[in-house]
Amino acid sequence: MGDMHALIQLMREVEDQLAGCMRCGMCQSVCPLYAQTGREADVARGKLALLDGLLKEMFDRPDSVRERLDKCLLCGSCQAGCPSGVRVIDIFIKARAILTGFSGLSLPQQLIFKGMLAHPALFDRLTQWGSRFQKLVTRPVNDMLGTSCARMDTPLIGRRHFKPLVEKPFHRMVPSLDISPGRSGIKVAFFVGCLIDKIFPQVAEAVVSVCAHHEVGLLIPQGQGCCGIPALSAGDTRTFRRLLMHNLDLFPIDAFDFLVTACATCTSTIKKLWPLMAERENRSVRTQVAQLAQKTLDISEFLVSRNIFPDARQYDSVAHSVAVTYHDPCHLKKSLGVYTQPRILLQAANGYRLEEMAGADQCCGMGGSFNLKYYDISSRIGAQKCDAIRRSGCQMVATSCPACMLQISDALSQAGDRVHVRHVIELYAESLKQNGDCPAAHQT
């Protein structure tokens, strides 16, 4: 009965928010999916019109509506450019929760979300086993990008070129840390995130090294779970809530000054979606979530906005020997308005020269589960990003999101390009090491 009351409340909230859409069609000009398909049903206006009908006849066609709603990257391009200020992502997230509440999850989704993701320790063990046996079914395909492909055609992997699971994830390299602040006087907690932990641990190592260099205190609690966005995108609010409460217990709000992440999606989820989905929690939880969201910053935003590197030198163009272009993650620029800070951090990294690509803020086409369900469309959008990188003339592309790193690596590898894909914080950390300024993560 409690679940039904929650669903009814969600439906009322969606109804109220739908009233703000003027059906002006401005979303058509910015939607990366619409640019590929040209279908009205694939753009925000079409989906919102569909939802308006869904709420009148919920029981008649939830499956067909789910298919239409799932065909969305959740990139936020429509929301960022909406003249009416409609919170499109909020509406879609709530609508998916309503549909899942009525029709449930598929068996694979139940196994992934409720069986694995909802149990962080089990999820860690399963991915660890996966890293040991993955070579039996995959083979390397691009040594520079570090991508692999399937040895045989499989429904899940298909023709993707992907980054394999690492043998030693970050949580095994650094199970936990609790370091007091030095000259900075600031202490941060680090939310690692699944992709960084299990595929890009070098990004987490860079965060630790940079904090050590700038004498920023660092808290890394043991046993961190997923931020919950995969489950929430599927409408699985129970798994999302379980992960929310799990992570809240690990990050006591008075133990640090800021919560930093190196994942644009995790940052956006904690700042935007945690408070959205905590609206029906008790006051204590709502307060903790709100305070945590207020303290959460992308790592580049933290370093730049808090003046953590006042000793950054002005480097001349001769010293910047490697040209690097930058891709704006949708969840960072469009959701949070963070785009100058990563560029400032790149400019502070000795040895690199920033060259802007055309359409730096255009979606790369990842979209989480969208990539799994609609890989053909996802890969076409990724190929456009690959073309923009190629036209920039750079042999390196940096970004601030591990999911974007996966998508861009796939696109470049499929095209046979030998372009390095790096995280901004990696380049900054490496520049400090080259100057002899930055200790290795394991030394902190």
C-alpha positions in Angstrom: 0.0 0.0 0.0 2.9 2.3 0.8 4.3 1.8 -2.7 1.0 2.5 -4.3 0.7 5.8 -2.4 4.2 6.7 -3.5 3.4 6.0 -7.1 0.2 8.1 -6.9 2.3 11.0 -5.5 4.8 10.6 -8.3 2.0 10.7 -10.9 0.7 13.9 -9.4 4.1 15.5 -9.4 4.6 14.5 -13.1 1.2 15.9 -14.0 2.1 19.2 -12.4 5.5 19.4 -14.2 4.0 18.4 -17.6 1.9 21.6 -17.5 5.0 23.7 -18.0 5.8 22.3 -21.5 4.5 24.7 -24.2 5.3 22.1 -27.0 7.4 24.8 -28.7 9.8 22.2 -30.2 13.0 24.0 -29.1 14.2 20.6 -27.9 14.3 19.3 -31.5 17.3 21.5 -32.3 19.5 20.1 -29.5 18.4 16.5 -29.0 21.2 14.2 -30.3 18.7 11.3 -30.7 16.3 13.4 -32.8 19.3 14.4 -35.0 19.8 10.7 -35.8 16.2 9.5 -36.2 14.1 12.6 -37.0 11.2 11.1 -35.1 9.0 13.3 -33.0 8.5 10.4 -30.6 12.3 10.5 -29.8 12.4 14.2 -28.8 11.4 15.5 -25.4 8.2 17.2 -26.7 7.0 14.0 -28.1 7.7 12.0 -24.9 6.1 14.6 -22.7 2.9 14.5 -24.9 2.9 10.8 -24.6 3.2 11.0 -20.8 0.3 13.3 -20.7 -1.8 10.6 -22.3 -0.2 7.9 -20.2 -1.3 9.4 -16.9 -4.9 9.2 -18.2 -4.8 5.6 -19.2 -1.9 4.1 -17.2 -3.0 0.5 -17.3 -3.6 0.3 -21.1 -0.1 0.6 -22.7 2.7 0.9 -20.2 5.0 -1.4 -22.2 4.9 0.7 -25.4 5.3 3.9 -23.4 8.3 2.4 -21.5 10.0 1.6 -24.8 9.6 5.2 -25.9 10.8 6.6 -22.6 13.8 4.3 -22.5 14.9 5.6 -25.9 16.5 8.7 -24.3 20.1 9.5 -23.5 19.1 11.5 -20.4 21.8 13.9 -21.5 19.8 17.0 -20.4 20.3 18.9 -23.7 16.6 19.5 -23.9 16.3 20.7 -20.3 19.4 23.0 -20.6 17.8 24.7 -23.6 14.1 24.7 -22.6 12.7 28.3 -22.6 10.0 27.3 -20.2 12.5 25.8 -17.7 10.7 22.4 -17.8 12.6 19.9 -15.6 12.6 17.2 -18.3 15.1 14.8 -16.7 13.1 15.0 -13.4 9.9 14.1 -15.3 11.5 11.2 -17.2 13.1 9.8 -14.0 9.8 9.9 -12.2 7.9 8.5 -15.2 10.2 5.5 -15.4 9.7 4.9 -11.7 5.9 5.0 -12.2 6.1 2.5 -15.1 8.4 0.1 -13.2 6.2 0.4 -10.1 3.3 -0.8 -12.2 4.9 -3.4 -14.5 8.1 -4.4 -12.6 11.6 -5.0 -13.9 12.7 -7.6 -16.5 14.5 -10.7 -15.2 17.9 -9.4 -16.4 17.3 -6.1 -14.7 16.3 -7.8 -11.5 19.5 -9.9 -11.5 21.7 -6.8 -12.2 20.1 -4.3 -10.0 18.5 -6.2 -7.1 20.9 -9.2 -7.3 24.2 -7.4 -7.7 24.2 -3.6 -7.7 22.2 -3.3 -4.5 24.9 -5.3 -2.7 28.2 -3.5 -3.1 30.4 -6.2 -1.5 28.9 -8.9 -3.7 29.1 -6.6 -6.8 32.8 -6.1 -6.0 33.4 -9.9 -5.8 31.5 -10.7 -9.0 33.4 -8.0 -11.0 36.7 -9.3 -9.5 35.9 -12.8 -10.8 34.8 -11.3 -14.1 38.2 -9.6 -14.5 40.0 -13.0 -14.1 38.0 -14.8 -16.7 37.2 -12.0 -19.2 40.2 -13.0 -21.4 38.5 -16.3 -22.3 35.9 -14.4 -24.2 37.6 -11.2 -25.3 40.8 -10.2 -27.1 42.8 -7.0 -27.3 42.1 -4.8 -30.4 43.8 -1.5 -29.9 47.0 -1.3 -27.7 47.1 2.4 -27.5 43.5 2.8 -26.3 43.6 -0.4 -24.4 40.4 -1.6 -25.9 39.2 -5.2 -26.4 36.4 -6.9 -28.4 34.6 -10.2 -28.1 36.1 -13.3 -29.5 32.7 -14.4 -30.7 29.4 -12.7 -31.3 27.5 -12.2 -28.0 24.2 -10.3 -27.4 25.7 -8.2 -24.5 29.1 -7.3 -26.0 28.2 -7.3 -29.7 30.7 -5.5 -31.9 31.7 -3.1 -29.2 35.3 -2.1 -28.5 35.5 -1.7 -24.8 37.8 -1.1 -21.9 38.2 -4.4 -19.9 37.9 -4.7 -16.1 41.2 -4.1 -14.4 42.8 -7.0 -12.5 43.2 -4.8 -9.4 40.4 -2.3 -8.8 41.0 0.9 -6.8 39.2 -0.4 -3.7 41.9 -3.1 -3.4 44.7 -0.7 -4.0 43.4 1.7 -1.4 40.7 0.1 0.7 40.3 3.3 2.8 42.0 6.5 3.7 41.6 9.1 6.4 44.2 11.8 6.1 44.1 15.1 8.0 44.5 18.3 6.0 47.8 20.1 5.8 48.5 23.7 4.7 45.2 23.8 2.6 43.1 23.5 5.8 40.5 21.6 3.8 39.4 18.0 4.0 37.5 16.3 1.2 35.7 12.9 1.0 36.2 11.1 -2.3 33.2 9.3 -3.9 35.0 6.9 -6.3 32.2 5.5 -8.5 31.9 2.1 -10.1 33.6 2.8 -13.5 36.6 4.5 -12.0 37.0 1.8 -9.3 36.8 -1.1 -11.7 38.0 0.2 -15.1 39.9 3.4 -14.6 41.6 3.2 -11.2 44.4 5.4 -12.4 41.9 8.3 -12.3 41.3 7.7 -8.6 45.0 7.4 -8.0 45.5 10.8 -9.7 42.9 12.3 -7.3 44.7 10.9 -4.3 48.1 12.2 -5.6 46.8 15.7 -6.3 45.2 15.9 -2.9 48.5 14.8 -1.3 50.4 17.4 -3.3 48.1 20.3 -2.2 47.9 18.9 1.3 44.2 18.5 1.2 42.9 16.1 3.8 41.3 13.0 2.3 38.6 10.6 3.4 37.9 7.5 1.4 35.4 5.2 3.3 35.6 1.5 2.7 32.8 -0.4 1.0 31.4 2.4 -1.2 28.5 1.5 -3.4 27.2 2.7 -6.8 25.7 6.2 -6.9 22.4 4.5 -8.0 21.9 6.1 -11.4 21.7 2.8 -13.4 18.9 1.5 -11.1 17.2 4.9 -11.1 17.3 5.2 -14.9 15.5 1.8 -15.0 12.9 3.0 -12.6 14.1 0.7 -9.8 13.6 3.1 -6.9 14.0 0.4 -4.3 17.6 -0.5 -5.3 18.3 3.2 -5.7 17.1 3.9 -2.1 19.1 1.0 -0.8 22.3 2.4 -2.4 21.4 5.9 -1.2 21.1 4.9 2.4 24.2 2.7 2.2 26.3 5.6 0.9 24.8 8.1 3.4 26.0 5.9 6.2 29.6 6.0 4.8 29.8 9.8 4.5 29.0 11.5 7.8 28.3 15.1 6.8 30.5 16.6 9.6 33.6 14.6 8.7 34.7 16.6 5.7 34.3 20.0 4.0 33.5 18.8 0.5 32.6 15.6 -1.3 34.6 15.3 -4.6 34.1 13.0 -7.5 35.9 12.5 -10.8 32.8 11.2 -12.5 30.4 13.8 -14.1 27.5 11.4 -13.8 28.1 10.6 -10.1 28.4 14.4 -9.4 25.2 15.2 -11.2 23.4 12.2 -9.5 24.4 13.2 -6.0 23.7 16.9 -6.5 20.5 16.6 -8.5 18.9 13.2 -8.3 19.6 12.3 -4.7 17.6 15.3 -3.4 14.9 14.7 -6.0 14.3 11.1 -4.9 14.7 11.9 -1.2 11.7 14.2 -1.1 9.6 11.5 0.5 12.2 10.5 3.1 12.0 11.7 6.7 13.4 15.1 7.6 16.7 13.7 8.9 17.5 11.9 5.6 16.3 14.9 3.5 18.6 17.2 5.5 21.6 15.0 5.2 21.0 14.5 1.4 20.6 18.3 0.9 23.8 19.1 2.9 25.8 16.4 1.0 24.5 17.7 -2.4 25.6 21.2 -1.4 29.1 20.0 -0.6 29.5 17.9 -3.7 31.9 19.1 -6.4 33.6 17.8 -9.5 37.3 17.4 -8.8 38.3 20.2 -11.3 35.6 22.5 -9.9 36.9 21.9 -6.4 40.5 22.6 -7.3 39.7 25.7 -9.3 36.9 27.3 -7.4 38.5 26.8 -4.0 41.9 28.1 -5.2 43.6 24.9 -4.2 46.5 25.5 -6.6 47.5 29.2 -6.0 51.0 28.3 -6.9 50.0 27.3 -10.5 52.5 28.9 -12.9 51.8 30.6 -16.2 53.3 28.3 -18.8 54.4 29.6 -22.2 53.3 28.0 -25.5 56.7 26.3 -26.0 56.4 24.3 -22.8 52.9 23.1 -23.9 54.2 20.4 -26.2 51.3 18.0 -26.4 48.0 19.3 -28.0 45.0 18.0 -26.2 41.3 18.6 -26.9 38.5 18.5 -24.4 35.0 16.9 -24.5 32.4 18.3 -22.2 30.4 15.6 -20.4 26.6 16.4 -20.6 26.1 15.8 -16.9 28.8 18.3 -16.1 28.2 21.2 -18.4 24.5 20.9 -19.1 23.4 19.7 -15.7 25.8 21.5 -13.5 27.2 24.3 -15.6 30.8 23.2 -15.0 32.9 23.7 -18.1 35.6 26.4 -17.6 37.2 24.6 -14.6 38.4 21.5 -16.4 39.9 23.8 -19.0 41.7 25.9 -16.4 43.0 22.7 -14.9 44.3 21.5 -18.3 46.0 24.9 -18.8 47.7 24.5 -15.4 49.1 21.2 -16.5 52.6 21.8 -17.8 53.3 20.0 -21.0 49.9 20.2 -22.6 48.3 22.7 -24.9 44.5 22.9 -25.1 43.0 22.9 -28.6 39.2 23.2 -28.7 37.3 20.8 -30.9 34.1 21.8 -32.8 31.0 20.9 -30.8 32.9 20.1 -27.6 29.7 20.0 -25.6 27.7 17.8 -28.0 26.7 14.4 -26.5 29.0 11.5 -27.2 26.1 9.1 -27.3 26.8 6.9 -24.2 23.7 7.4 -22.1 24.4 4.4 -19.8 21.8 1.7 -20.5 20.9 3.5 -23.8 24.2 2.2 -25.2 23.2 -1.3 -24.3 19.7 -1.1 -25.9 20.3 1.1 -28.9 24.0 0.6 -29.7 23.6 1.4 -33.4 22.3 4.9 -32.7 24.8 5.3 -29.8 27.7 4.4 -32.0 26.6 6.8 -34.8 26.5 9.6 -32.3 29.9 8.5 -31.0 31.3 8.5 -34.5 30.4 12.1 -34.9 32.4 12.9 -31.7 35.2 10.9 -33.1 35.2 13.0 -36.3 35.3 16.2 -34.2 38.3 14.9 -32.3 40.0 13.9 -35.5 39.4 17.4 -37.0 41.0 19.0 -34.0 44.3 17.6 -35.1 45.0 16.4 -31.5 46.4 13.0 -30.6 44.9 13.2 -27.1 41.3 13.9 -25.9 40.6 14.6 -22.3 37.2 14.6 -20.5 35.8 14.5 -17.0 33.6 11.4 -17.1 34.6 7.7 -17.2 31.4 6.8 -19.1 32.4 9.3 -21.8 35.9 7.8 -21.8 34.3 4.4 -22.5 32.2 5.7 -25.4 34.9 7.8 -27.0 37.4 4.9 -26.7 34.9 2.7 -28.5 34.4 5.2 -31.3 38.1 5.9 -31.8 38.9 2.2 -31.7 36.2 1.3 -34.2 37.6 3.9 -36.5 41.2 2.6 -36.1 42.4 5.9 -34.7 45.3 5.9 -32.3 44.3 8.8 -30.0 44.9 8.8 -26.3 41.7 9.2 -24.1 42.5 10.6 -20.7 40.8 12.2 -17.7 41.7 15.8 -16.9 42.8 15.0 -13.4 45.2 12.4 -14.8 47.0 15.0 -16.9 47.2 17.5 -14.1 48.6 14.8 -11.7 51.2 13.7 -14.3 52.3 17.3 -14.8 53.0 17.6 -11.1 54.9 14.3 -11.1 57.0 15.5 -14.1 57.9 18.5 -12.0 58.8 16.3 -9.1 55.9 17.9 -7.1 53.4 15.1 -6.8 53.7 11.9 -4.7 52.3 8.6 -6.0 49.0 7.6 -4.6 50.3 4.6 -2.7 52.7 6.9 -0.9 50.0 9.0 0.7 
